[in-house]
Amino acid sequence: MCAYPNPMRDQTETGKSERPKSRFLLCQLILFQSRKKWGIVYSLATVAGLFCVIGNGLVMSGFEMENILAPTSNAILLSAASFMIIIGMYVFNDLVDADIDRSNGKKRPIPAGDVSKKQAWAFIITTNTVGVLLALMTFNLASQIIALMVVLVGFMYSAPKVALKDRFLLKTLSIAITMMLCAMLGSSACCYTSNADHIANMNSLIVATHAILMLGAMIFVTSPVSDAADITGDALAGRCTIPIVIGRENTIKMSILFAINMSIVSWLLYSFSTIGLLTAILVTIIVTVTIIDMVRNLKQLRERAFVLDPRKKTMPLHMMLQASLAIGAMSFQTLHI
């Protein structure tokens, strides 16, 4: 039984495809469902970015309602904006990669023929437009600029003539930048409020910067290992991903090194009293779990019993890191007021 209905199979007696509104909406829903999980991950990065700077502001303001409502309303709009932009960019990538995904055996709506290219383009344009409009509704210049930067990086990642995803290191770097921008989008929700003292506070800025860097570093931990699963199809497509250039074993070693450095940086910043103990502990716990899994993968690879399927584990790791950074930042900032 097909996972998705195929609206292109229904035809009229004249041989032309029927495309009623119900079919069009169904296709949009199919595309939404196919990429909503990653939209949630990046949207949560926006929420984490907010909580990394909001602690000082709420305590300093005495929890005055006017100082809470402004960043909260902005955060809702901006997290929704990042969600819409990201799912649109992922579908854009699916559209460009339809042939490669088909060769890699990925069961996604576009390569499976369940959704037409025109319907995919409608989804891409709609989601990105809605995302940018949501950012505009904050009347926050910083948020608007960052949202546009997310759209730009997403377009450059997949657009055929630029195709950052086909270039060594730039693929992973562009994904990391997108995650960091989404976190920055959340942090920008606190700008231009009636109480902006916490934005200038050095502790708040360093805590937010640490969180943004950790989220970007985690992409370098997980994304290259995920690329190793697609090494055959990517090589046939002429791509220059990290696993293709340095091999699967070295890719896993590189990911382990990035994970170790995340913990080292966190403890160094804690030693200078710029982030809290809870943050350093939580980051180290997540890093340890990640390294254990990577070492297991490395052992299986050497034993030639390695079946790489990291995607199910990648998403929870990102979400746990986002939650840990937000919780650690709030507790540290509250204690230092």
VOMAR-374539 format. One record per residue (C-alpha): residue number from 1; residue in one letter; x, z, y. Coordinates in nm, 2 decimals, decimal comma, padded with zeros to 4 digits. Each point is the difference from the previous one (the first is absolute). Last residue first. Layout:
N
<NUM 'A' <X Z Y>>
...
// end
This chain:
337
<337 'I' <02,11 03,91 03,89>>
<336 'H' <00,25 -00,04 -00,28>>
<335 'L' <-00,22 00,13 -00,28>>
<334 'T' <-00,27 -00,26 00,08>>
<333 'Q' <00,25 -00,28 00,01>>
<332 'F' <00,14 00,09 -00,34>>
<331 'S' <-00,34 00,03 -00,17>>
<330 'M' <-00,13 -00,32 00,14>>
<329 'A' <00,31 -00,20 -00,09>>
<328 'G' <00,01 00,13 -00,35>>
<327 'I' <-00,36 -00,09 -00,06>>
<326 'A' <00,03 -00,34 00,15>>
<325 'L' <00,33 -00,08 -00,18>>
<324 'S' <-00,14 00,12 -00,33>>
<323 'A' <-00,32 -00,20 00,03>>
<322 'Q' <00,19 -00,32 00,07>>
<321 'L' <00,24 00,07 -00,28>>
<320 'M' <-00,28 00,05 -00,25>>
<319 'M' <-00,17 -00,32 00,11>>
<318 'H' <00,32 -00,20 -00,04>>
<317 'L' <00,06 00,14 -00,34>>
<316 'P' <-00,36 -00,06 -00,11>>
<315 'M' <00,03 -00,37 00,09>>
<314 'T' <00,32 -00,07 -00,18>>
<313 'K' <-00,10 00,15 -00,34>>
<312 'K' <-00,26 -00,27 -00,08>>
<311 'R' <00,23 -00,27 00,13>>
<310 'P' <00,31 00,09 -00,21>>
<309 'D' <-00,07 -00,23 -00,30>>
<308 'L' <00,34 -00,08 -00,14>>
<307 'V' <00,02 -00,03 -00,38>>
<306 'F' <00,35 00,12 -00,10>>
<305 'A' <00,08 00,03 -00,37>>
<304 'R' <00,33 -00,18 00,05>>
<303 'E' <00,18 00,33 -00,05>>
<302 'R' <00,17 -00,04 00,33>>
<301 'L' <-00,33 -00,07 00,17>>
<300 'Q' <-00,16 00,30 -00,17>>
<299 'K' <00,27 00,23 00,14>>
<298 'L' <-00,04 -00,15 00,35>>
<297 'N' <-00,38 00,05 -00,02>>
<296 'R' <00,05 00,36 -00,09>>
<295 'V' <00,25 00,05 00,28>>
<294 'M' <-00,26 -00,15 00,24>>
<293 'D' <-00,27 00,23 -00,12>>
<292 'I' <00,22 00,31 00,04>>
<291 'I' <00,11 -00,13 00,34>>
<290 'T' <-00,36 -00,03 00,12>>
<289 'V' <-00,10 00,35 -00,11>>
<288 'T' <00,32 00,13 00,17>>
<287 'V' <-00,08 -00,19 00,32>>
<286 'I' <-00,35 00,15 00,01>>
<285 'I' <00,13 00,35 -00,05>>
<284 'T' <00,28 -00,06 00,26>>
<283 'V' <-00,26 -00,12 00,26>>
<282 'L' <-00,21 00,31 -00,06>>
<281 'I' <00,30 00,24 00,03>>
<280 'A' <00,13 -00,17 00,32>>
<279 'T' <-00,35 00,01 00,16>>
<278 'L' <-00,06 00,36 -00,10>>
<277 'L' <00,33 00,10 00,16>>
<276 'G' <-00,10 -00,14 00,33>>
<275 'I' <00,16 -00,28 00,21>>
<274 'T' <00,24 00,01 00,29>>
<273 'S' <00,15 00,34 -00,09>>
<272 'F' <00,36 -00,15 -00,03>>
<271 'S' <00,01 00,09 -00,37>>
<270 'Y' <-00,35 -00,15 -00,04>>
<269 'L' <00,13 -00,33 00,13>>
<268 'L' <00,28 00,01 -00,25>>
<267 'W' <-00,25 00,09 -00,28>>
<266 'S' <-00,22 -00,30 00,09>>
<265 'V' <00,29 -00,24 00,02>>
<264 'I' <00,12 00,11 -00,35>>
<263 'S' <-00,34 -00,03 -00,15>>
<262 'M' <-00,05 -00,35 00,12>>
<261 'N' <00,36 -00,09 -00,09>>
<260 'I' <-00,08 00,08 -00,37>>
<259 'A' <-00,30 -00,24 00,01>>
<258 'F' <00,21 -00,28 00,15>>
<257 'L' <00,26 00,05 -00,27>>
<256 'I' <-00,26 -00,01 -00,27>>
<255 'S' <-00,14 -00,32 00,14>>
<254 'M' <00,35 -00,15 00,00>>
<253 'K' <00,05 00,10 -00,36>>
<252 'I' <-00,33 -00,17 -00,10>>
<251 'T' <00,10 -00,32 00,18>>
<250 'N' <00,34 00,02 -00,16>>
<249 'E' <-00,16 -00,01 -00,34>>
<248 'R' <-00,25 -00,27 00,09>>
<247 'G' <00,26 -00,25 00,13>>
<246 'I' <00,18 -00,02 00,33>>
<245 'V' <-00,13 -00,33 00,15>>
<244 'I' <-00,32 -00,04 -00,21>>
<243 'P' <-00,08 00,37 00,02>>
<242 'I' <00,04 00,00 00,38>>
<241 'T' <-00,23 -00,31 00,06>>
<240 'C' <00,13 -00,35 00,08>>
<239 'R' <-00,29 -00,22 -00,08>>
<238 'G' <00,04 -00,35 -00,14>>
<237 'A' <-00,36 -00,01 -00,15>>
<236 'L' <00,14 00,00 -00,36>>
<235 'A' <00,20 00,32 00,09>>
<234 'D' <-00,31 00,17 00,14>>
<233 'G' <-00,19 -00,08 -00,32>>
<232 'T' <00,26 00,14 -00,23>>
<231 'I' <00,09 00,31 00,22>>
<230 'D' <-00,36 00,11 00,04>>
<229 'A' <00,04 00,34 -00,16>>
<228 'A' <00,33 00,05 00,18>>
<227 'D' <-00,19 -00,04 00,33>>
<226 'S' <-00,17 00,34 -00,08>>
<225 'V' <00,34 00,16 -00,03>>
<224 'P' <00,09 -00,15 00,34>>
<223 'S' <-00,32 00,14 00,15>>
<222 'T' <00,03 00,36 -00,12>>
<221 'V' <00,31 00,16 00,14>>
<220 'F' <00,04 -00,24 00,30>>
<219 'I' <-00,36 00,07 00,09>>
<218 'M' <00,08 00,37 -00,03>>
<217 'A' <00,26 -00,04 00,28>>
<216 'G' <-00,27 -00,13 00,24>>
<215 'L' <-00,22 00,30 -00,06>>
<214 'M' <00,30 00,24 00,03>>
<213 'L' <00,10 -00,17 00,33>>
<212 'I' <-00,35 00,04 00,15>>
<211 'A' <-00,01 00,37 -00,11>>
<210 'H' <00,34 00,07 00,15>>
<209 'T' <-00,10 -00,17 00,33>>
<208 'A' <-00,32 00,21 00,01>>
<207 'V' <00,19 00,32 -00,05>>
<206 'I' <00,26 -00,10 00,25>>
<205 'L' <-00,26 -00,08 00,27>>
<204 'S' <-00,19 00,32 -00,06>>
<203 'N' <00,31 00,21 00,02>>
<202 'M' <00,11 -00,18 00,32>>
<201 'N' <-00,33 00,07 00,19>>
<200 'A' <-00,08 -00,30 00,21>>
<199 'I' <-00,30 -00,10 -00,21>>
<198 'H' <-00,10 00,37 -00,01>>
<197 'D' <-00,05 00,01 00,37>>
<196 'A' <-00,26 -00,27 -00,01>>
<195 'N' <-00,30 00,21 00,08>>
<194 'S' <-00,27 -00,21 00,18>>
<193 'T' <00,06 -00,27 -00,26>>
<192 'Y' <00,21 -00,30 00,07>>
<191 'C' <00,18 00,00 -00,33>>
<190 'C' <-00,12 00,20 -00,29>>
<189 'A' <-00,13 -00,30 -00,20>>
<188 'S' <00,36 -00,15 00,03>>
<187 'S' <00,10 00,22 -00,30>>
<186 'G' <-00,25 -00,18 -00,22>>
<185 'L' <00,13 -00,34 00,10>>
<184 'M' <00,35 00,12 -00,06>>
<183 'A' <-00,10 00,07 -00,36>>
<182 'C' <-00,13 -00,35 -00,02>>
<181 'L' <00,31 -00,14 00,15>>
<180 'M' <00,21 00,18 -00,26>>
<179 'M' <-00,20 -00,15 -00,28>>
<178 'T' <00,04 -00,35 00,16>>
<177 'I' <00,37 00,06 00,05>>
<176 'A' <00,04 00,09 -00,37>>
<175 'I' <-00,18 -00,32 -00,10>>
<174 'S' <00,22 -00,20 00,23>>
<173 'L' <00,32 00,16 -00,14>>
<172 'T' <-00,10 -00,07 -00,36>>
<171 'K' <-00,04 -00,37 00,07>>
<170 'L' <00,29 -00,01 00,24>>
<169 'L' <00,24 00,13 -00,26>>
<168 'F' <00,05 -00,36 -00,14>>
<167 'R' <-00,25 -00,25 00,14>>
<166 'D' <-00,31 -00,13 -00,17>>
<165 'K' <-00,23 00,28 00,13>>
<164 'L' <00,11 -00,08 00,35>>
<163 'A' <-00,19 -00,33 -00,03>>
<162 'V' <00,07 -00,17 00,33>>
<161 'K' <-00,12 -00,35 -00,06>>
<160 'P' <-00,24 00,10 -00,28>>
<159 'A' <-00,17 00,30 00,19>>
<158 'S' <00,01 00,30 -00,23>>
<157 'Y' <00,22 00,27 00,16>>
<156 'M' <-00,02 -00,16 00,34>>
<155 'F' <-00,38 00,05 00,01>>
<154 'G' <00,03 00,36 -00,11>>
<153 'V' <00,27 00,07 00,26>>
<152 'L' <-00,22 -00,15 00,27>>
<151 'V' <-00,31 00,19 -00,10>>
<150 'V' <00,19 00,33 -00,01>>
<149 'M' <00,15 -00,08 00,34>>
<148 'L' <-00,35 -00,06 00,14>>
<147 'A' <-00,10 00,35 -00,12>>
<146 'I' <00,32 00,14 00,16>>
<145 'I' <-00,08 -00,16 00,34>>
<144 'Q' <-00,36 00,12 -00,01>>
<143 'S' <00,10 00,35 -00,09>>
<142 'A' <00,25 00,03 00,28>>
<141 'L' <-00,25 -00,14 00,25>>
<140 'N' <-00,27 00,25 -00,09>>
<139 'F' <-00,35 -00,11 00,11>>
<138 'T' <-00,10 00,13 -00,35>>
<137 'M' <-00,24 -00,30 -00,04>>
<136 'L' <00,29 -00,24 00,01>>
<135 'A' <00,12 00,14 -00,34>>
<134 'L' <-00,35 -00,06 -00,15>>
<133 'L' <00,01 -00,35 00,14>>
<132 'V' <00,34 -00,07 -00,17>>
<131 'G' <-00,14 00,11 -00,34>>
<130 'V' <-00,32 -00,19 00,04>>
<129 'T' <00,19 -00,32 00,08>>
<128 'N' <00,24 00,06 -00,29>>
<127 'T' <-00,29 00,06 -00,24>>
<126 'T' <-00,20 -00,30 00,11>>
<125 'I' <00,29 -00,25 00,01>>
<124 'I' <00,12 00,09 -00,35>>
<123 'F' <-00,36 00,01 -00,15>>
<122 'A' <-00,08 -00,34 00,14>>
<121 'W' <00,33 -00,14 -00,13>>
<120 'A' <-00,09 00,13 -00,35>>
<119 'Q' <-00,34 -00,17 00,02>>
<118 'K' <00,17 -00,32 00,10>>
<117 'K' <00,25 00,03 -00,28>>
<116 'S' <-00,27 00,04 -00,26>>
<115 'V' <-00,07 00,32 -00,19>>
<114 'D' <-00,03 00,05 -00,38>>
<113 'G' <00,27 -00,26 -00,07>>
<112 'A' <00,22 00,24 -00,19>>
<111 'P' <00,28 -00,05 00,24>>
<110 'I' <-00,23 00,12 00,29>>
<109 'P' <-00,18 00,28 -00,18>>
<108 'R' <00,31 00,18 -00,15>>
<107 'K' <00,09 00,01 -00,36>>
<106 'K' <00,38 -00,01 00,02>>
<105 'G' <00,15 -00,20 -00,29>>
<104 'N' <00,33 -00,06 00,18>>
<103 'S' <-00,07 -00,38 -00,01>>
<102 'R' <-00,34 00,06 00,17>>
<101 'D' <00,17 00,23 00,25>>
<100 'I' <00,24 -00,28 00,09>>
<99 'D' <-00,28 -00,25 00,05>>
<98 'A' <-00,21 00,24 00,22>>
<97 'D' <00,30 00,12 00,20>>
<96 'V' <-00,12 -00,13 00,34>>
<95 'L' <-00,35 00,13 -00,06>>
<94 'D' <00,11 00,33 -00,15>>
<93 'N' <00,22 00,05 00,31>>
<92 'F' <-00,29 -00,06 00,23>>
<91 'V' <-00,21 00,24 -00,22>>
<90 'Y' <00,27 00,26 00,06>>
<89 'M' <00,00 -00,07 00,37>>
<88 'G' <-00,38 00,05 00,02>>
<87 'I' <00,02 00,32 -00,20>>
<86 'I' <00,27 00,12 00,24>>
<85 'I' <-00,18 -00,09 00,32>>
<84 'M' <-00,33 00,17 -00,11>>
<83 'F' <00,16 00,32 -00,11>>
<82 'S' <00,23 00,02 00,30>>
<81 'A' <-00,30 -00,03 00,23>>
<80 'A' <-00,20 00,26 -00,19>>
<79 'S' <00,29 00,24 00,04>>
<78 'L' <00,01 -00,09 00,37>>
<77 'L' <-00,37 00,05 00,07>>
<76 'I' <-00,01 00,34 -00,18>>
<75 'A' <00,33 00,11 00,16>>
<74 'N' <-00,13 -00,09 00,35>>
<73 'S' <-00,31 00,21 -00,05>>
<72 'T' <00,22 00,29 -00,12>>
<71 'P' <00,26 -00,05 00,28>>
<70 'A' <-00,28 00,03 00,27>>
<69 'L' <-00,22 00,26 -00,17>>
<68 'I' <00,27 00,27 -00,04>>
<67 'N' <00,12 00,03 00,36>>
<66 'E' <-00,36 00,00 00,14>>
<65 'M' <-00,10 00,27 -00,26>>
<64 'E' <00,27 00,24 00,11>>
<63 'F' <00,19 00,11 -00,30>>
<62 'G' <00,22 00,23 00,21>>
<61 'S' <00,15 -00,30 00,15>>
<60 'M' <00,35 00,09 -00,11>>
<59 'V' <-00,13 00,05 -00,36>>
<58 'L' <-00,17 -00,34 -00,01>>
<57 'G' <00,28 -00,18 00,16>>
<56 'N' <00,27 00,15 -00,21>>
<55 'G' <-00,17 -00,09 -00,33>>
<54 'I' <-00,09 -00,36 00,11>>
<53 'V' <00,34 -00,16 -00,05>>
<52 'C' <00,04 -00,03 -00,38>>
<51 'F' <-00,37 00,02 -00,05>>
<50 'L' <-00,05 -00,34 00,17>>
<49 'G' <00,27 -00,17 -00,20>>
<48 'A' <-00,15 00,13 -00,32>>
<47 'V' <-00,34 -00,16 00,10>>
<46 'T' <00,17 -00,33 00,06>>
<45 'A' <00,18 00,03 -00,34>>
<44 'L' <-00,34 00,07 -00,15>>
<43 'S' <-00,11 -00,34 00,14>>
<42 'Y' <00,30 -00,16 -00,18>>
<41 'V' <-00,10 00,15 -00,33>>
<40 'I' <-00,38 -00,08 00,05>>
<39 'G' <00,07 -00,37 00,07>>
<38 'W' <00,21 00,00 -00,31>>
<37 'K' <-00,30 00,11 -00,20>>
<36 'K' <-00,24 -00,24 00,18>>
<35 'R' <00,18 -00,31 -00,13>>
<34 'S' <-00,22 -00,14 -00,27>>
<33 'Q' <-00,31 00,18 00,11>>
<32 'F' <00,01 -00,18 00,34>>
<31 'L' <00,06 -00,34 -00,16>>
<30 'I' <-00,30 00,05 -00,23>>
<29 'L' <-00,21 00,13 00,29>>
<28 'Q' <00,08 -00,31 00,21>>
<27 'C' <-00,09 -00,22 -00,30>>
<26 'L' <-00,33 00,18 -00,04>>
<25 'L' <-00,07 -00,05 00,37>>
<24 'F' <00,05 -00,37 -00,04>>
<23 'R' <-00,22 -00,01 -00,31>>
<22 'S' <-00,28 00,18 00,18>>
<21 'K' <00,03 -00,23 00,30>>
<20 'P' <-00,06 -00,30 -00,21>>
<19 'R' <00,28 -00,22 -00,11>>
<18 'E' <-00,13 -00,25 -00,25>>
<17 'S' <00,27 -00,24 -00,11>>
<16 'K' <-00,08 -00,37 00,02>>
<15 'G' <-00,06 -00,20 -00,32>>
<14 'T' <-00,33 -00,16 00,12>>
<13 'E' <-00,19 00,21 -00,25>>
<12 'T' <00,14 00,32 00,17>>
<11 'Q' <00,30 00,19 -00,12>>
<10 'D' <00,07 00,35 -00,11>>
<9 'R' <00,36 00,03 -00,12>>
<8 'M' <00,15 00,08 00,33>>
<7 'P' <-00,16 00,34 00,02>>
<6 'N' <00,22 00,12 -00,28>>
<5 'P' <-00,11 00,35 -00,11>>
<4 'Y' <00,29 00,24 -00,03>>
<3 'A' <00,14 00,17 -00,31>>
<2 'C' <-00,09 -00,29 -00,22>>
<1 'M' <-00,14 00,10 -00,34>>
// end
